[in-house]
Amino acid sequence: MGEKMRVADAIVKCIELEGIKKAFCVPGESYLPLMDSIYDSEHVDLISTRHEGGAAFMAEAYGKATRKPGIAMATRGVGGANLAIGVHTAYQDSTPMVVFLGQVHRKFRGREGFQEVELDQFFGHIAKWTVELRDAERTPELIQRAFRIAQTGRPGPVIVSLPEDVLVEKTEMTFGSPVSVPAPQPAPKEISRVQELLKKAERPVILAGGGVIASNGEPLLLQFAEKHEIPVVASFRRHDVFPNGHQLYAGHAGLGIFPSVLNTLRQADLIIAIGTRLSEVTTQDYSVFNEEQKLVHIDIEYNTLGKVYNPNVGIVSDAKSALKSLNEMELERQWKDWSTQRRNDYLKDLEAEFPEEEQWINMRDVIRTLQDNLPEGAIITNDAGNFAGWLHSYYSFNMPKTYIGPTSGAMGYGLPAAIGAKTACPEKTVVSLSGDGGFMMTVQELETAARCDIPVIALIFNNSLYGTIRMHQEMHYPERVIGTELGLVDFAKMSESLGVHAVRVNTNEEFAKALEEALAAKKPCVIEVMTNPEQISTNHTVSSIRKKSKQYA
């Protein structure tokens, strides 16, 4: 026999069964019964944010950090539209997430009621599944299905539309078991085919992506690479998939890619891609591979295989299960000379110095200061923007589960992601990096951190520009500056007004001192770093780009 309860109470029961501890929202009248049910829960905390986009980013980062679905909630069409950016991020980043959206009364549907939108249609293109809960007795079935879809196969976001009148209905509810995520493994004949390709390979490379991280397969990836001395490249914004200081790490296939990493991928005669969808950025606009190369593509989602490149061997498998099978191969061969060459070339790029103007703060030294002072296991999140090039190029991620970034390239992500990650891992230091353009988009969430006592450290690199777009503008339309210059904002003062300790720094010495104080403070802190607008990227200035653009004009 089931238990008679309200629909709202049954939804919270499903959340509790999955072991999810946090939910993020902007409150709305259309789902007040659901909020009221969370009030009675001893296991789920509700964090009310300042904007639905912030709530969605927090939930997405919580999902990345815990591998359990992040929960975001908002009201009707207006709240849903505001949090859509976080849904899109979860979709492209393969992050488990369940979004509950209040909807108009069932009797008012189809009349363009107040804030009415067909939410299932609105989100259909950027969600794994969308559903509207119309029948109270189906609550456990549909909500538990939502959690199953969010977590299984390629993880992603699920949208649940909740007409406000259904939430208060009472009926008998019977619940199933919490989701047990399947871990499919390769067939023996598939591993044999990989083995045959490796036997013939002279220059194999492992390209490791988020599927390895999601399956907790990092130790097995390390074992596989070490067993055969195969170099490893991390896919876009999956830096922590493999220890960056390891002799087999050959770099990151991201924006502003080192030439050595590009050469590693182009010179390889066999690429073993594990848990990556071979995105536009990872493959450098789908240009980095050639027809002469052999490709082994392993992914948990069958639709991913062949979507970008036709693999010689395509294997539908959980990354950890696949790596376990790969490690059982009998293959008496190593590629030490090749991997040493790729590592040495990578180190040359890594150690090359690009001078920065002395009167401005040195961005590479900022990253060195973070490297030297952050405690082991600290989590770093970042926004979209050129400032992230210094982090991506020069910070060494040597432990798993220490990086959370948006492969979707969403601006405004860094700060709310840090808040979401800190709620998931309260014992860890969490630092966000943002440019002034992106930070302004979610700056209001500093108040959320202050009010809820979530001690994150937020770094803002302020050059009063939309820097990434300015760089491309100078490449294609040199000196025709429009739309990319911003006003100078005093983020330190703004942050203080939101209840957060903040300091503005102009030198590396000031930054080191500010970071030391922030680490000791155990409360939300902001460090505003004033940066050189001329130094538009790690190795280019505005002037150098203009000069090069004119040469090819």
VOGU-3710 file (C-alpha; in Angstrom, 3 decimals, decimal comma):
1> mgekmrvada> 0,000/0,000/0,000  1,137/3,515/-0,727  0,963/6,619/1,406  -1,574/9,379/0,873  0,134/12,746/0,407  0,126/15,966/-1,561  1,849/16,079/-4,948  4,281/18,694/-3,605  5,229/16,397/-0,708  5,722/13,495/-3,115
11> ivkcielegi> 8,112/15,567/-5,256  10,212/16,396/-2,190  10,163/12,717/-1,220  11,644/11,888/-4,651  14,376/14,502/-4,142  15,179/13,011/-0,733  15,337/9,475/-2,149  18,052/10,619/-4,573  20,146/11,982/-1,696  20,070/15,556/-2,998
21> kkafcvpges> 20,722/18,079/-0,220  20,247/21,472/-1,914  17,730/23,180/-4,161  18,171/26,622/-5,743  15,386/28,985/-6,710  13,819/32,374/-7,099  10,524/31,942/-5,222  7,263/32,080/-7,163  3,599/31,915/-6,241  2,904/29,201/-8,807
31> ylplmdsiyd> 4,932/26,629/-6,874  4,491/27,805/-3,270  3,226/24,355/-2,189  6,532/22,832/-3,297  8,498/25,407/-1,308  6,231/24,705/1,683  7,011/20,992/1,435  10,755/21,730/1,425  10,159/23,756/4,619  9,152/20,506/6,343
41> sehvdlistr> 12,052/18,497/4,911  14,902/17,554/7,241  17,166/16,651/4,340  16,770/19,340/1,648  17,873/22,966/2,069  16,385/25,682/-0,121  18,706/28,467/-1,274  16,851/31,485/-2,591  18,900/33,411/-5,150  18,712/36,867/-6,701
51> heggaafmae> 18,108/35,728/-10,283  16,907/32,521/-11,900  20,034/32,417/-14,082  22,122/32,368/-10,902  19,963/29,602/-9,437  20,369/27,496/-12,587  24,158/27,970/-12,655  24,365/27,018/-8,970  22,320/23,883/-9,583  24,419/22,966/-12,616
61> aygkatrkpg> 27,668/23,307/-10,660  26,167/21,344/-7,754  25,403/18,608/-10,274  28,967/18,670/-11,600  30,425/18,491/-8,084  28,174/15,719/-6,747  27,156/13,883/-9,954  23,635/13,977/-8,507  21,048/16,112/-10,310  21,172/19,771/-9,368
71> iamatrgvgg> 17,723/21,140/-8,536  16,584/24,535/-9,848  13,105/25,996/-9,447  11,354/29,008/-10,922  7,916/30,276/-11,823  6,161/29,958/-15,160  7,419/31,424/-18,429  9,272/34,408/-17,002  11,318/32,475/-14,455  11,847/29,654/-16,918
81> anlaigvhta> 13,194/32,024/-19,557  15,626/33,523/-17,058  17,078/30,150/-16,051  17,297/28,806/-19,615  21,004/29,704/-19,796  21,753/27,219/-17,004  19,683/24,538/-18,722  21,645/25,038/-21,939  24,905/24,838/-19,980  23,830/21,574/-18,358
91> yqdstpmvvf> 22,869/20,211/-21,783  26,180/21,017/-23,490  28,213/20,090/-20,399  26,366/16,773/-19,869  25,452/17,683/-16,285  22,582/15,952/-14,441  19,906/18,500/-13,533  16,167/18,567/-12,817  14,277/21,846/-13,149  10,851/22,322/-11,559
101> lgqvhrkfrg> 8,830/25,153/-13,093  5,520/26,389/-11,777  2,794/26,559/-14,418  -0,641/28,172/-14,612  -3,744/26,405/-13,318  -4,820/23,507/-15,511  -8,213/25,128/-16,154  -6,494/28,283/-17,442  -4,162/26,501/-19,873  -4,329/27,554/-23,525
111> regfqeveld> -5,811/30,974/-22,758  -2,509/32,829/-22,572  -2,840/32,974/-18,829  -0,578/35,122/-16,680  3,034/34,317/-17,646  1,873/31,208/-19,517  4,356/29,487/-21,828  4,284/25,943/-23,165  7,298/25,064/-21,055  7,800/21,580/-22,458
121> qffghiakwt> 8,006/23,018/-25,979  10,088/26,021/-24,927  12,817/23,805/-23,470  12,482/20,866/-25,833  15,619/21,632/-27,837  17,955/22,134/-24,847  16,745/19,453/-22,453  17,006/15,661/-22,438  13,330/15,362/-21,580  10,427/17,688/-20,818
131> velrdaertp> 7,178/16,746/-19,113  4,133/18,417/-17,595  2,674/16,772/-14,499  -1,098/16,796/-15,024  -2,207/13,734/-13,033  -1,483/13,609/-9,302  -1,363/9,804/-9,117  1,478/9,728/-11,673  3,780/11,910/-9,558  6,220/9,222/-8,343
141> eliqrafria> 6,344/7,641/-11,799  7,134/10,848/-13,689  9,378/12,537/-11,113  11,479/9,423/-10,571  11,647/9,009/-14,328  12,914/12,584/-14,554  15,726/11,760/-12,140  16,536/8,591/-14,057  16,760/10,367/-17,415  18,873/13,178/-15,950
151> qtgrpgpviv> 21,487/10,727/-14,652  21,627/7,845/-17,111  23,241/7,636/-20,535  24,714/11,018/-21,344  23,586/13,051/-18,298  21,676/16,262/-18,836  18,806/18,525/-17,785  15,155/17,520/-17,455  12,310/20,050/-17,249  9,208/19,321/-15,168
161> slpedvlvek> 6,254/21,698/-15,601  3,988/21,868/-12,543  0,493/23,386/-12,911  -0,088/25,130/-9,600  -3,381/23,384/-8,824  -1,919/19,887/-9,170  0,639/20,535/-6,423  -1,980/20,554/-3,651  -3,895/17,477/-4,767  -3,700/14,470/-2,476
171> temtfgspvs> -3,591/10,885/-3,586  -1,957/7,589/-2,704  1,715/7,541/-3,678  4,013/4,537/-4,109  7,723/5,148/-4,708  10,345/3,056/-6,434  14,017/2,778/-5,554  16,415/5,669/-6,165  18,218/5,683/-9,487  21,034/3,209/-9,943
181> vpapqpapke> 23,117/4,526/-12,846  23,994/1,754/-15,333  27,617/1,346/-16,351  27,623/-0,510/-19,682  30,928/-2,058/-20,693  32,558/-2,926/-24,030  32,154/-6,304/-25,645  35,344/-8,406/-25,771  35,447/-8,187/-29,577  35,424/-4,378/-29,349
191> isrvqellkk> 38,418/-4,385/-27,018  40,163/-6,800/-29,393  39,689/-4,316/-32,235  41,199/-1,534/-30,105  44,088/-3,839/-29,293  44,738/-4,491/-32,974  44,799/-0,767/-33,749  47,212/-0,124/-30,876  49,555/-2,860/-32,081  49,919/-1,041/-35,399
201> aerpvilagg> 50,084/2,487/-33,979  53,290/4,509/-33,817  51,883/7,703/-32,305  48,761/7,024/-30,198  47,097/9,757/-28,131  44,375/9,560/-25,496  41,849/12,416/-25,685  39,991/12,362/-22,367  36,739/14,158/-21,652  33,977/14,704/-19,147
211> gviasngepl> 32,719/11,133/-19,319  35,859/10,011/-17,507  35,175/12,560/-14,758  31,468/11,711/-14,506  32,221/7,991/-14,098  35,030/8,582/-11,569  37,376/6,926/-14,020  40,385/9,192/-13,486  42,510/6,585/-11,614  41,906/4,003/-14,353
221> llqfaekhei> 42,801/6,557/-17,034  46,079/7,203/-15,235  46,706/3,456/-15,016  46,003/2,929/-18,727  48,243/5,805/-19,822  51,104/4,726/-17,539  50,877/1,066/-18,539  51,570/1,881/-22,184  53,276/5,310/-21,954  50,591/7,011/-24,065
231> pvvasfrrhd> 50,329/10,821/-23,952  47,039/12,286/-22,694  45,295/15,450/-23,889  42,359/16,873/-21,919  39,299/17,966/-23,882  37,914/21,499/-23,563  37,500/22,584/-19,935  38,101/19,088/-18,565  41,573/19,962/-17,223  41,302/17,858/-14,065
241> vfpnghqlya> 40,689/14,601/-15,930  44,437/13,824/-15,742  47,167/15,248/-13,467  48,682/18,169/-15,381  52,084/17,743/-13,764  52,388/14,133/-14,916  55,033/13,243/-17,514  52,324/11,883/-19,835  50,141/14,997/-19,805  50,436/16,744/-23,176
251> ghaglgifps> 48,065/19,667/-22,678  44,533/20,965/-23,010  42,559/21,097/-26,268  40,783/24,379/-25,657  40,621/28,005/-26,682  44,027/29,565/-27,304  45,481/26,065/-27,688  49,265/25,706/-27,442  50,896/24,837/-30,799  52,399/21,741/-29,169
261> vlntlrqadl> 48,956/20,393/-28,279  47,739/21,034/-31,796  50,769/19,174/-33,140  50,183/16,243/-30,791  46,658/15,795/-32,106  47,640/16,304/-35,743  50,685/14,026/-35,643  48,883/11,184/-33,893  48,103/8,157/-36,038  45,627/6,769/-33,496
271> iiaigtrlse> 43,337/8,837/-31,284  41,556/7,112/-28,422  38,742/9,508/-27,485  37,146/8,580/-24,160  34,064/10,308/-22,810  34,207/13,328/-25,103  31,686/14,485/-27,676  34,540/15,934/-29,772  33,147/19,435/-29,490  33,809/22,369/-31,790
281> vttqdysvfn> 36,399/23,799/-29,401  38,138/20,507/-28,604  38,535/19,760/-32,321  39,419/23,371/-33,225  36,385/23,993/-35,430  36,271/20,307/-36,422  39,573/20,718/-38,233  42,216/19,022/-36,130  41,814/15,389/-37,257  42,572/14,014/-40,722
291> eeqklvhidi> 41,430/11,064/-42,792  44,676/9,144/-42,349  44,255/8,920/-38,586  42,517/6,022/-36,876  39,861/6,898/-34,293  38,582/4,890/-31,357  35,609/6,698/-29,853  34,186/5,537/-26,516  31,094/7,225/-25,126  28,087/6,253/-23,042
301> eyntlgkvyn> 25,679/7,812/-25,564  25,312/5,973/-28,869  24,177/9,163/-30,645  27,561/10,739/-29,907  29,444/8,142/-31,929  29,801/9,251/-35,536  28,131/12,606/-34,890  31,352/14,503/-35,663  33,840/11,916/-36,944  33,180/8,384/-38,155
311> pnvgivsdak> 35,176/6,133/-35,796  37,129/3,072/-36,824  35,954/1,556/-33,569  32,916/3,051/-31,845  32,100/1,701/-28,399  29,009/2,529/-26,330  30,281/2,265/-22,785  30,641/3,966/-19,455  34,145/5,486/-19,457  35,225/3,804/-16,230
321> salkslneme> 34,006/0,404/-17,436  35,787/0,897/-20,747  39,050/1,846/-19,050  38,829/-1,204/-16,830  38,530/-3,384/-19,944  41,358/-1,515/-21,705  43,604/-2,105/-18,711  43,009/-5,853/-19,004  44,398/-5,948/-22,558  47,546/-7,963/-23,090
331> lerqwkdwst> 49,703/-5,582/-25,089  53,448/-5,725/-24,623  54,157/-2,303/-26,035  54,901/1,214/-24,865  55,394/4,553/-26,575  57,888/6,229/-24,249  59,850/8,128/-26,919  56,684/9,550/-28,474  55,137/10,553/-25,139  58,414/12,132/-23,959
341> qrrndylkdl> 58,632/14,176/-27,145  55,055/15,426/-26,770  55,574/16,278/-23,098  58,788/18,154/-23,810  57,177/20,186/-26,584  54,277/20,996/-24,281  56,675/22,128/-21,545  58,432/24,466/-23,987  55,119/26,174/-24,699  54,234/26,189/-21,022
351> eaefpeeeqw> 57,523/27,746/-19,970  57,702/30,341/-22,752  57,469/33,836/-21,309  55,388/36,575/-22,929  56,312/39,946/-21,446  53,568/42,048/-19,879  53,850/45,779/-19,208  55,520/46,306/-15,839  53,185/49,063/-14,666  50,272/46,591/-14,749
361> inmrdvirtl> 49,653/43,482/-12,695  51,246/40,356/-14,213  48,490/37,868/-14,939  50,760/34,854/-15,095  52,065/35,695/-11,632  48,477/35,853/-10,389  48,042/32,230/-11,499  51,367/31,289/-9,892  50,168/32,838/-6,642  46,986/30,765/-6,782
371> qdnlpegaii> 49,032/27,646/-7,525  51,349/28,252/-4,590  48,734/29,195/-2,006  45,475/27,338/-2,618  45,099/24,256/-0,395  45,180/20,797/-1,922  41,857/19,867/-3,464  40,657/23,454/-3,881  37,982/23,832/-6,559  38,303/26,508/-9,231
381> tndagnfagw> 35,386/27,730/-11,320  35,584/30,193/-14,159  33,434/32,417/-16,293  33,742/32,809/-20,043  36,340/35,314/-21,233  39,937/35,840/-22,314  41,110/36,151/-18,699  40,513/32,380/-18,446  43,329/31,806/-20,942  45,881/32,387/-18,181
391> lhsyysfnmp> 44,111/29,886/-15,923  43,724/27,282/-18,671  47,312/27,613/-19,821  49,257/28,009/-16,602  47,372/26,536/-13,650  48,303/22,909/-13,017  45,296/20,788/-12,047  46,830/17,772/-10,363  43,861/16,294/-8,502  40,507/15,025/-9,795
401> ktyigptsga> 37,319/17,005/-9,179  39,079/20,351/-8,758  37,769/22,269/-11,780  34,268/23,362/-12,786  33,889/25,394/-15,973  31,241/25,858/-18,683  31,969/24,097/-21,961  28,927/26,027/-23,188  30,956/29,231/-22,784  28,235/30,912/-20,722
411> mgyglpaaig> 29,044/34,327/-19,282  28,016/34,933/-15,680  28,820/31,326/-14,714  31,847/31,696/-12,446  30,399/33,180/-9,242  27,137/31,197/-8,992  29,016/28,040/-9,991  31,394/28,629/-7,086  28,424/29,011/-4,736  26,879/25,783/-6,038
421> aktacpektv> 30,179/23,924/-5,733  30,761/25,204/-2,192  27,327/23,996/-1,060  28,177/20,594/-2,535  31,687/20,466/-1,017  31,645/22,723/2,065  34,979/21,353/3,269  36,829/22,579/0,167  38,152/26,014/-0,712  36,303/27,304/-3,780
431> vslsgdggfm> 37,591/30,161/-5,942  35,870/31,696/-8,953  37,558/33,653/-11,757  35,553/36,149/-13,819  36,040/39,087/-16,124  34,233/42,328/-15,385  31,776/41,729/-18,233  30,671/38,290/-17,082  30,795/39,099/-13,379  28,333/41,964/-13,774
441> mtvqeletaa> 25,789/39,510/-15,202  25,484/37,613/-11,906  27,077/40,007/-9,379  23,812/40,023/-7,411  24,569/36,481/-6,215  27,202/37,930/-3,873  24,259/38,819/-1,661  23,159/35,174/-1,799  26,616/34,077/-0,652  26,636/36,674/2,147
451> rcdipviali> 23,090/35,935/3,343  23,564/32,166/3,285  27,124/32,336/4,675  28,714/30,530/1,730  32,436/31,413/1,890  33,586/31,574/-1,714  36,469/33,694/-3,024  35,590/35,605/-6,196  38,331/37,086/-8,392  37,293/39,764/-10,883
461> fnnslygtir> 39,705/40,722/-13,650  38,642/44,231/-14,576  39,767/45,798/-17,860  36,474/47,570/-18,673  36,038/45,499/-21,848  34,161/42,633/-23,353  37,676/41,370/-23,986  37,106/38,208/-26,012  34,827/39,991/-28,465  37,199/42,956/-28,624
471> mhqemhyper> 40,009/40,564/-29,596  37,960/39,119/-32,462  36,813/42,603/-33,422  40,426/43,730/-33,784  41,238/40,616/-35,810  38,484/41,189/-38,346  37,782/44,923/-38,121  40,939/46,552/-36,684  40,455/49,935/-35,016  36,689/49,889/-35,753
481> vigtelglvd> 35,752/49,638/-32,078  32,054/49,422/-31,353  30,076/47,786/-28,546  33,007/46,244/-26,693  34,088/49,073/-24,367  32,557/49,174/-20,889  32,424/51,733/-18,130  34,769/51,453/-15,168  32,929/49,833/-12,265  34,264/49,776/-8,711
491> fakmseslgv> 33,443/46,157/-7,952  35,082/46,317/-4,543  32,649/49,001/-3,375  29,725/47,240/-5,036  30,646/43,966/-3,338  30,875/45,614/0,061  27,376/47,031/-0,419  26,180/43,448/-0,985  27,635/42,347/2,337  30,912/40,850/1,141
501> havrvntnee> 34,467/41,696/2,182  36,216/43,111/-0,891  39,496/44,683/-1,955  40,815/46,179/-5,192  44,430/45,351/-6,119  46,816/46,899/-8,646  50,018/44,925/-8,035  51,002/41,300/-7,624  52,152/42,002/-4,070  48,732/43,395/-3,219
511> fakaleeala> 47,078/40,372/-4,803  49,180/37,917/-2,781  48,269/39,710/0,441  44,571/39,884/-0,481  44,470/36,176/-1,305  46,139/35,313/2,009  43,521/37,347/3,871  40,655/35,849/1,884  41,820/32,290/2,581  41,958/33,045/6,289
521> akkpcvievm> 38,623/34,891/6,403  36,285/31,879/6,045  33,600/34,147/4,603  32,659/35,394/1,125  35,408/37,590/-0,306  35,999/39,505/-3,536  39,363/40,460/-5,001  39,096/42,929/-7,857  42,212/42,730/-10,025  42,810/45,756/-12,229
531> tnpeqistnh> 44,245/44,467/-15,518  45,796/45,978/-18,616  43,176/46,496/-21,376  45,983/46,437/-23,949  46,994/42,874/-22,915  43,987/41,270/-24,568  45,129/37,622/-24,245  48,009/35,532/-22,924  50,272/36,268/-25,901  48,626/39,135/-27,805
541> tvssirkksk> 48,069/42,832/-27,284  45,511/44,985/-29,058  48,390/46,641/-30,925  49,929/43,342/-32,049  46,565/42,096/-33,343  45,966/45,337/-35,242  49,417/45,131/-36,791  48,905/41,541/-37,886  45,402/42,272/-39,212  46,692/45,129/-41,347
551> qya> 49,448/42,932/-42,793  46,842/40,524/-44,173  44,282/43,152/-45,139
//
